[in-house]
């Protein structure tokens, strides 16, 4: 059993395979936040522009 804190101080108790899935999603979310920050710092754009640009690239990759 794993108790994971999430936004708004709500806690979920997860069991079995769902625990692994949630942990992977949380790790991915952190990596995406790091990517957005890196993109903003590197290209001098705001968060909205960084998200739009990254989404655009992800869509192009997924359609290949």
MOZIHU-V92346 format. One record per run of one state. SS is the DSSP state (~ for helix, > for strand, _ for the rest). FROM is the first residue (numbers start at 1). TO is the last residue. If there is no record, write none. Layout:
ss=(SS	SS)
from=(FROM	FROM)
to=(TO	TO)
This chain:
ss=(_	>	~	>	_	~	_	~	_)
from=(1	2	7	10	15	17	44	47	63)
to=(1	6	9	14	16	43	46	62	64)
